[in-house]
Amino acid sequence: MNTTSIPQLWGHPKGLFYLFCAELWERFSFYGMRALLVLYMTKQLLFTDEMSFGVYAAYGSLVYMTPLIGGMVADKILGYRKSIMLGGILMAIGHFMLAIEEPIFFYGALGIIIVGNGFFKPNISSFVGTLYDQGDARREAGFTIFYMGINIGGWIAPLLCAWLANAYGWHYGFGAAGIGMLVGLAIFLKGKTDLPGPRTINHRKFTIAVLLTLMSIPLIAFLLYSYTLLRFGSMIAGIVVYGYLIYEAIKLSRVERNRIFVAMVLMFGSMVFWAIFEQAGSSITLFTDRNVNRFIGGREIMSSQFQSINPLFVILLAGLFSRLWPLLSRLGLEPSTPFKFGLGICQVGLGFLVLRLGYPTAVAGKLSIFWLLAMYFLHTTGELSLSPIGLSAMTKLAPKHIVGTVIGAWFLATAYSYQVGAFLAEKTASSPHVSGASEAAVTTLRRYVDSFADQGYYAVGLGLVMIAISPLLKRAMHGVR
């Protein structure tokens, strides 16, 4: 596709900045709701910790599963424009439904958000790719600008939505997330003339796709309610998908078979990383609420606002990491992809071990905010070591005829990480209101710290193993970097 006719702004296609703003506000809505979700379930709906972790895990899993379907529907029927619009409208409706503080609306609202995300998330990213010709030197920089919008939205949202929820009520926090989504849609509509691609669709197919989408929402809501069923289904799906990859690998040449093996090792490492990292929205949020001294200068910081720390660190550190790897490459010292994965897993584990280190300094069952900031810092440096290279590695390692299957398996591993994370988070589950506040805090702190420390030791051990075998994995990649 020739993109030379696309209007330009500041050295990039003008449409990039509309997509940047639309994604920023969509991520604002997503992370604003995520910051409140587990606290809303435990404090307003009075769910147990275990139930809240289970629903959160089901939500996270489905958020990563549905984009595969949404991407296919966009390719075959709706196109990027209509898919993004449909997804955005559904997500806004879901956020506004969450503002109705009744359990009957809760599962339906989450189901609508998940389906909307399935249409919006993969297709707006794909749209960025259509702005540049293959080989365009600006392509990588364009995606870097676009992804910065994700982190800006993720940084601002918990601060504002948590403040609104605390000051005025849960419905204001969720409502702000819905308004953010509408702002993103408005920006996308304003810039649609500067975006490439067809503008017409088959209306019959569009109607059928919308009807099937609406029919899928009750099923998604049921899977959220019956989260143990989804956990079982995820296990079956994993056996089928990864069994198929092994079956395909057996038939391939030695080089391709080795590369598939490395891809599966990286998938496993990624699953472990995200299982720990994504507890930021579940067990870590409740830990922050119950066992962290959140007062600074006499003012209390809301527990959900701490979810802004990771995207803020990403914004501050991403430039450093983007320069670090090329510098090491010029010096002949850049680590291999498996080595970087090992570093990432070690760092996410060390983040939890930092909390164990701070345990003796706790006062009345409360840790200093310093220890939580140190944990988030290590989790972020681990993310920057692992996350940016994962999907790229899958596309390079996969044989051409099963690239889609390998990418699907990669996302399935991320989806399954939420289920593993829920299993790990359940080890921290407690009933903090069974006694006095101070006594309850001392009891829950020990439970959290012990569970986090166990996870930290396992993660560091796995990371060191991956670092140790990284030379073997590098050779098995047969030149893929």
C-alpha positions as CSV (number, residue, x, y, z in Angstrom):
1,M,0.0,0.0,0.0
2,N,1.3,3.5,-0.9
3,T,0.8,5.9,2.0
4,T,2.5,9.0,0.5
5,S,-0.9,10.7,-0.1
6,I,-1.7,10.5,3.7
7,P,-1.6,14.0,5.3
8,Q,1.5,14.5,7.5
9,L,2.1,16.2,10.8
10,W,5.4,16.6,12.6
11,G,7.1,14.1,10.4
12,H,4.4,11.4,10.8
13,P,1.0,10.6,9.2
14,K,-1.6,13.0,10.7
15,G,-3.9,10.1,11.5
16,L,-1.3,8.7,14.0
17,F,-2.1,11.5,16.4
18,Y,-5.8,10.9,16.2
19,L,-5.2,7.2,17.0
20,F,-2.8,8.2,19.8
21,C,-5.4,10.4,21.4
22,A,-8.2,7.8,20.9
23,E,-6.0,5.0,22.4
24,L,-5.0,7.3,25.3
25,W,-8.6,7.8,26.3
26,E,-9.6,4.2,25.7
27,R,-6.8,3.2,28.1
28,F,-8.0,5.9,30.5
29,S,-11.3,4.2,30.6
30,F,-9.9,0.7,30.9
31,Y,-7.3,1.4,33.6
32,G,-9.7,3.7,35.5
33,M,-12.2,0.8,35.8
34,R,-9.4,-1.7,36.5
35,A,-8.2,0.4,39.4
36,L,-11.6,0.3,41.1
37,L,-12.7,-3.3,40.2
38,V,-11.5,-5.5,43.0
39,L,-12.1,-2.8,45.7
40,Y,-15.6,-2.4,44.3
41,M,-16.2,-6.1,44.5
42,T,-14.9,-6.5,48.1
43,K,-16.2,-3.2,49.6
44,Q,-19.5,-2.5,47.7
45,L,-20.7,-5.9,46.4
46,L,-19.2,-7.6,49.5
47,F,-17.6,-10.5,47.5
48,T,-15.0,-12.6,49.3
49,D,-11.4,-12.1,48.4
50,E,-11.4,-15.5,46.5
51,M,-14.5,-14.6,44.5
52,S,-13.1,-11.2,43.6
53,F,-9.8,-12.7,42.5
54,G,-11.7,-15.3,40.4
55,V,-13.9,-12.7,38.6
56,Y,-10.9,-10.4,38.1
57,A,-8.9,-13.4,36.6
58,A,-11.9,-14.3,34.3
59,Y,-12.2,-10.7,33.2
60,G,-8.4,-10.5,32.4
61,S,-8.4,-13.8,30.6
62,L,-11.3,-12.9,28.4
63,V,-9.9,-9.4,27.6
64,Y,-6.9,-11.2,26.0
65,M,-9.0,-13.9,24.3
66,T,-11.6,-11.8,22.5
67,P,-9.2,-9.7,20.4
68,L,-8.4,-12.8,18.4
69,I,-12.1,-13.0,17.4
70,G,-12.4,-9.2,17.0
71,G,-9.4,-9.1,14.7
72,M,-10.8,-11.8,12.5
73,V,-14.2,-10.1,12.3
74,A,-12.6,-6.9,11.3
75,D,-10.5,-8.6,8.6
76,K,-13.4,-10.5,7.0
77,I,-16.5,-8.3,7.6
78,L,-16.4,-5.0,9.5
79,G,-13.0,-3.4,8.7
80,Y,-11.0,-1.4,11.2
81,R,-13.2,1.7,11.3
82,K,-16.5,0.0,12.1
83,S,-14.8,-2.4,14.5
84,I,-13.3,0.4,16.5
85,M,-16.5,2.3,16.6
86,L,-18.6,-0.7,17.6
87,G,-16.0,-1.7,20.3
88,G,-15.8,1.9,21.7
89,I,-19.6,2.2,21.9
90,L,-19.9,-1.1,23.7
91,M,-17.1,-0.2,26.2
92,A,-18.7,3.1,27.0
93,I,-22.0,1.4,27.6
94,G,-20.4,-1.1,29.9
95,H,-18.6,1.5,31.9
96,F,-21.8,3.5,32.4
97,M,-23.6,0.3,33.4
98,L,-21.0,-0.3,36.1
99,A,-21.9,3.1,37.5
100,I,-25.3,1.5,38.5
101,E,-24.3,0.1,41.9
102,E,-26.4,-3.1,41.7
103,P,-25.0,-6.7,41.3
104,I,-27.5,-7.5,38.6
105,F,-25.8,-5.0,36.3
106,F,-22.2,-6.0,37.3
107,Y,-21.6,-9.1,35.2
108,G,-23.5,-7.8,32.2
109,A,-21.4,-4.6,32.3
110,L,-18.1,-6.5,32.4
111,G,-19.4,-8.7,29.6
112,I,-20.1,-5.7,27.4
113,I,-16.7,-4.1,28.1
114,I,-14.9,-7.4,27.3
115,V,-16.7,-7.8,23.9
116,G,-16.1,-4.1,23.1
117,N,-12.4,-4.5,24.0
118,G,-12.2,-7.4,21.6
119,F,-13.2,-5.1,18.7
120,F,-11.4,-2.0,19.8
121,K,-8.0,-3.2,21.0
122,P,-6.5,-5.2,18.2
123,N,-7.9,-3.1,15.4
124,I,-6.7,0.3,16.5
125,S,-3.2,-1.1,16.8
126,S,-3.5,-2.6,13.3
127,F,-4.7,0.7,12.0
128,V,-1.4,2.3,13.1
129,G,0.4,-0.2,10.9
130,T,-1.6,0.8,7.8
131,L,-0.2,4.4,8.1
132,Y,3.3,3.3,7.0
133,D,4.6,1.5,4.0
134,Q,6.7,-1.6,4.7
135,G,10.3,-0.6,5.3
136,D,9.3,2.9,6.3
137,A,12.0,4.0,8.8
138,R,9.4,6.0,10.8
139,R,7.3,2.9,11.5
140,E,8.9,1.9,14.8
141,A,8.9,5.5,16.1
142,G,5.2,5.7,15.2
143,F,4.4,2.7,17.3
144,T,6.5,4.1,20.1
145,I,4.5,7.3,20.1
146,F,1.2,5.3,19.9
147,Y,2.2,3.1,22.9
148,M,3.1,6.1,24.9
149,G,-0.6,7.1,24.8
150,I,-1.4,3.8,26.5
151,N,0.9,4.6,29.4
152,I,-0.3,8.2,29.7
153,G,-3.9,7.0,29.9
154,G,-2.9,4.3,32.4
155,W,-1.1,6.9,34.5
156,I,-3.9,9.5,34.7
157,A,-6.9,7.2,35.0
158,P,-6.4,5.6,38.5
159,L,-5.6,9.1,39.9
160,L,-8.8,10.7,38.7
161,C,-11.2,7.8,38.8
162,A,-10.1,6.7,42.3
163,W,-10.4,10.3,43.6
164,L,-14.0,10.5,42.1
165,A,-15.0,7.2,43.5
166,N,-13.7,8.1,47.0
167,A,-15.0,11.6,47.1
168,Y,-18.4,11.1,45.4
169,G,-19.1,7.4,45.1
170,W,-18.2,4.4,42.9
171,H,-20.6,5.5,40.1
172,Y,-18.7,8.7,39.6
173,G,-15.4,6.8,39.2
174,F,-16.9,4.3,36.7
175,G,-18.8,7.1,35.0
176,A,-15.5,9.0,34.4
177,A,-14.1,5.9,32.7
178,G,-17.2,5.9,30.4
179,I,-16.8,9.5,29.6
180,G,-13.1,8.9,28.8
181,M,-14.2,6.2,26.3
182,L,-16.6,8.7,24.6
183,V,-13.9,11.3,24.3
184,G,-11.7,8.7,22.6
185,L,-14.4,7.9,20.1
186,A,-15.1,11.5,19.4
187,I,-11.4,12.1,18.6
188,F,-11.3,9.0,16.4
189,L,-14.4,10.2,14.5
190,K,-12.8,13.7,14.0
191,G,-9.7,12.2,12.4
192,K,-11.4,9.5,10.3
193,T,-10.8,11.5,7.1
194,D,-7.0,11.4,7.7
195,L,-7.0,7.6,8.1
196,P,-6.6,5.2,5.1
197,G,-8.7,2.2,4.2
198,P,-12.1,1.5,2.7
199,R,-15.1,3.4,4.1
200,T,-17.9,1.1,2.9
201,I,-19.0,-2.3,4.1
202,N,-21.6,-4.9,3.3
203,H,-24.6,-3.8,5.5
204,R,-26.1,-7.3,5.7
205,K,-22.9,-8.7,7.0
206,F,-22.5,-5.8,9.4
207,T,-26.0,-6.4,10.8
208,I,-25.3,-10.1,11.3
209,A,-22.0,-9.3,13.0
210,V,-23.7,-6.9,15.4
211,L,-26.5,-9.3,16.2
212,L,-24.0,-12.1,16.9
213,T,-21.9,-9.7,19.0
214,L,-24.9,-8.8,21.2
215,M,-25.8,-12.5,21.5
216,S,-22.3,-13.3,22.8
217,I,-22.6,-10.9,25.7
218,P,-24.8,-13.1,28.0
219,L,-22.3,-16.0,27.4
220,I,-19.4,-13.8,28.4
221,A,-21.3,-12.6,31.5
222,F,-22.1,-16.2,32.4
223,L,-18.4,-17.1,32.1
224,L,-17.5,-14.3,34.5
225,Y,-20.1,-15.5,37.0
226,S,-19.0,-19.1,36.6
227,Y,-15.3,-18.2,36.7
228,T,-14.3,-21.7,37.8
229,L,-15.8,-23.1,34.6
230,L,-13.7,-20.7,32.6
231,R,-10.6,-21.7,34.5
232,F,-11.3,-25.4,33.5
233,G,-12.0,-24.3,29.9
234,S,-8.7,-22.4,29.8
235,M,-6.8,-25.6,30.8
236,I,-8.5,-27.6,28.1
237,A,-7.8,-24.9,25.5
238,G,-4.1,-24.8,26.6
239,I,-3.8,-28.6,26.2
240,V,-5.3,-28.5,22.8
241,V,-3.4,-25.4,21.5
242,Y,0.0,-26.4,22.9
243,G,-0.5,-30.0,22.0
244,Y,-1.2,-28.9,18.4
245,L,2.0,-26.9,18.4
246,I,4.0,-29.9,19.5
247,Y,2.3,-32.0,16.9
248,E,3.2,-29.5,14.2
249,A,6.8,-29.1,15.5
250,I,7.4,-32.9,15.1
251,K,6.6,-32.6,11.4
252,L,8.9,-29.7,10.8
253,S,12.6,-29.5,10.0
254,R,15.1,-29.5,12.8
255,V,15.6,-25.7,12.6
256,E,11.9,-24.9,12.6
257,R,11.3,-27.5,15.4
258,N,14.0,-25.9,17.6
259,R,12.5,-22.4,17.1
260,I,9.0,-23.7,18.1
261,F,10.5,-25.2,21.2
262,V,12.2,-21.8,22.1
263,A,8.9,-20.0,21.4
264,M,7.0,-22.3,23.9
265,V,9.7,-21.8,26.5
266,L,9.3,-18.0,26.1
267,M,5.5,-18.4,26.4
268,F,5.9,-20.2,29.7
269,G,8.2,-17.6,31.0
270,S,5.8,-14.8,29.9
271,M,2.9,-16.6,31.6
272,V,4.8,-16.7,34.9
273,F,5.8,-13.1,34.6
274,W,2.3,-11.8,34.0
275,A,0.8,-14.1,36.6
276,I,2.8,-12.1,39.2
277,F,2.7,-8.7,37.5
278,E,-1.0,-8.6,36.9
279,Q,-1.8,-9.1,40.6
280,A,-1.4,-5.3,40.7
281,G,-5.2,-5.2,40.0
282,S,-6.1,-8.0,42.6
283,S,-4.0,-9.1,45.6
284,I,-1.6,-6.1,45.4
285,T,-4.5,-3.7,45.4
286,L,-6.0,-5.3,48.6
287,F,-2.6,-5.5,50.2
288,T,-2.0,-1.8,49.5
289,D,-5.5,-1.0,51.0
290,R,-5.0,-3.1,54.1
291,N,-1.3,-3.1,54.9
292,V,0.5,0.0,53.5
293,N,0.8,3.3,55.3
294,R,-0.5,5.5,52.6
295,F,-0.2,8.8,54.4
296,I,2.2,11.4,52.9
297,G,2.4,14.8,54.6
298,G,-0.8,14.1,56.5
299,R,-2.7,13.2,53.3
300,E,-3.9,9.7,52.5
301,I,-3.3,8.4,49.0
302,M,-6.1,6.0,47.9
303,S,-5.0,2.4,47.4
304,S,-6.4,2.3,43.8
305,Q,-4.3,5.4,42.9
306,F,-1.1,3.3,43.3
307,Q,-1.9,1.6,40.0
308,S,-0.7,4.8,38.4
309,I,2.9,4.1,39.5
310,N,3.7,1.4,36.9
311,P,2.7,3.5,33.8
312,L,4.5,6.5,35.3
313,F,7.7,4.5,35.7
314,V,7.2,3.2,32.1
315,I,7.0,6.8,30.8
316,L,10.1,7.7,32.8
317,L,12.2,4.6,31.9
318,A,11.1,3.6,28.4
319,G,13.5,6.1,26.7
320,L,16.4,4.8,28.8
321,F,15.7,1.1,27.9
322,S,15.1,2.0,24.2
323,R,18.7,3.4,24.1
324,L,20.2,0.8,26.3
325,W,19.7,-2.2,24.0
326,P,21.1,-0.5,20.9
327,L,24.1,0.8,22.9
328,L,24.8,-2.8,24.2
329,S,24.4,-4.1,20.6
330,R,27.0,-1.7,19.3
331,L,29.3,-2.8,22.0
332,G,28.6,-6.5,21.2
333,L,27.1,-7.0,24.7
334,E,23.3,-7.0,24.0
335,P,21.7,-10.0,25.8
336,S,19.7,-12.5,23.8
337,T,15.9,-12.6,23.9
338,P,15.8,-15.6,26.3
339,F,18.4,-13.8,28.6
340,K,16.1,-10.7,28.6
341,F,13.1,-12.9,29.5
342,G,15.2,-14.3,32.4
343,L,16.0,-10.8,33.6
344,G,12.4,-9.8,33.5
345,I,11.2,-12.8,35.5
346,C,14.0,-12.3,38.1
347,Q,13.0,-8.6,38.5
348,V,9.3,-9.3,39.0
349,G,10.2,-11.9,41.6
350,L,12.7,-9.5,43.3
351,G,9.8,-7.0,43.5
352,F,7.9,-9.3,45.8
353,L,11.0,-10.2,47.8
354,V,11.5,-6.5,48.5
355,L,8.2,-6.6,50.4
356,R,9.6,-9.5,52.5
357,L,12.7,-7.4,53.2
358,G,10.6,-4.6,54.5
359,Y,8.4,-6.8,56.7
360,P,10.5,-6.3,59.9
361,T,10.1,-2.5,59.6
362,A,6.2,-2.6,59.6
363,V,4.4,-0.6,62.3
364,A,1.0,-1.9,63.5
365,G,0.8,-4.2,60.4
366,K,1.5,-1.4,57.9
367,L,4.5,-1.2,55.6
368,S,6.1,2.1,54.6
369,I,5.1,3.4,51.1
370,F,8.8,3.1,50.2
371,W,8.7,-0.7,50.0
372,L,5.7,-0.6,47.6
373,L,7.4,2.0,45.4
374,A,10.5,-0.3,45.2
375,M,8.3,-3.3,44.3
376,Y,6.6,-1.3,41.4
377,F,10.0,-0.1,40.2
378,L,11.3,-3.6,39.9
379,H,8.1,-4.8,38.3
380,T,8.4,-2.0,35.7
381,T,12.0,-2.7,34.9
382,G,11.1,-6.4,34.5
383,E,8.3,-5.4,32.2
384,L,10.5,-3.3,30.0
385,S,13.0,-6.1,29.8
386,L,10.4,-8.7,28.6
387,S,7.2,-7.1,27.3
388,P,8.4,-5.1,24.2
389,I,10.2,-8.1,22.6
390,G,7.8,-10.9,23.3
391,L,5.3,-10.6,20.4
392,S,8.1,-9.7,18.0
393,A,10.0,-12.8,18.9
394,M,6.9,-15.0,18.2
395,T,6.5,-13.6,14.7
396,K,10.2,-14.3,14.0
397,L,10.3,-17.8,15.5
398,A,7.1,-19.1,14.0
399,P,7.1,-21.0,10.6
400,K,5.1,-19.0,8.1
401,H,2.3,-21.5,7.7
402,I,1.5,-21.4,11.5
403,V,2.3,-17.8,12.5
404,G,-1.4,-17.2,13.4
405,T,-1.4,-20.3,15.6
406,V,1.8,-19.3,17.4
407,I,0.5,-15.7,18.0
408,G,-2.8,-17.2,19.3
409,A,-0.8,-19.4,21.6
410,W,1.2,-16.4,22.9
411,F,-2.0,-14.5,23.7
412,L,-3.5,-17.6,25.3
413,A,-0.5,-17.8,27.6
414,T,-1.1,-14.2,28.6
415,A,-4.8,-15.0,29.2
416,Y,-3.9,-18.1,31.2
417,S,-1.5,-16.0,33.3
418,Y,-4.6,-14.4,34.9
419,Q,-5.9,-17.8,36.0
420,V,-2.5,-18.7,37.4
421,G,-2.4,-15.3,39.1
422,A,-5.8,-15.8,40.7
423,F,-4.6,-19.2,42.1
424,L,-1.6,-17.4,43.6
425,A,-3.6,-14.5,44.8
426,E,-6.0,-16.8,46.6
427,K,-3.1,-17.7,49.0
428,T,-3.4,-14.2,50.4
429,A,-7.2,-14.2,50.8
430,S,-8.4,-13.1,54.2
431,S,-11.2,-11.6,56.2
432,P,-9.6,-8.5,57.7
433,H,-12.7,-7.4,59.6
434,V,-12.8,-10.3,62.1
435,S,-11.1,-8.3,64.8
436,G,-9.7,-4.9,65.6
437,A,-8.2,-2.9,62.8
438,S,-4.6,-3.1,64.1
439,E,-4.8,-6.8,64.9
440,A,-6.3,-7.6,61.6
441,A,-3.6,-5.6,59.8
442,V,-0.8,-7.6,61.6
443,T,-2.5,-10.9,60.6
444,T,-3.1,-10.0,57.0
445,L,0.4,-8.5,56.6
446,R,2.1,-11.8,57.5
447,R,-0.2,-13.7,55.1
448,Y,0.5,-11.3,52.2
449,V,4.3,-11.1,52.8
450,D,4.6,-14.9,53.1
451,S,2.7,-15.5,49.9
452,F,4.5,-12.8,47.9
453,A,7.9,-14.1,49.2
454,D,7.1,-17.7,48.0
455,Q,6.1,-16.3,44.6
456,G,9.3,-14.2,44.5
457,Y,11.6,-17.1,45.3
458,Y,10.0,-19.2,42.6
459,A,10.2,-16.4,40.0
460,V,13.8,-15.6,40.7
461,G,14.7,-19.3,40.6
462,L,13.0,-19.7,37.2
463,G,14.6,-16.5,35.9
464,L,18.0,-17.7,36.8
465,V,17.4,-21.0,35.2
466,M,16.3,-19.2,32.0
467,I,19.4,-17.1,32.1
468,A,21.6,-20.2,32.6
469,I,20.1,-22.0,29.6
470,S,19.9,-18.9,27.4
471,P,23.0,-19.8,25.4
472,L,21.3,-23.1,24.5
473,L,18.0,-21.4,23.6
474,K,19.9,-18.8,21.6
475,R,21.6,-21.5,19.5
476,A,18.2,-23.2,19.0
477,M,16.9,-19.9,17.6
478,H,19.3,-20.4,14.6
479,G,20.1,-16.8,14.0
480,V,16.7,-15.2,15.0
481,R,17.3,-12.2,17.2
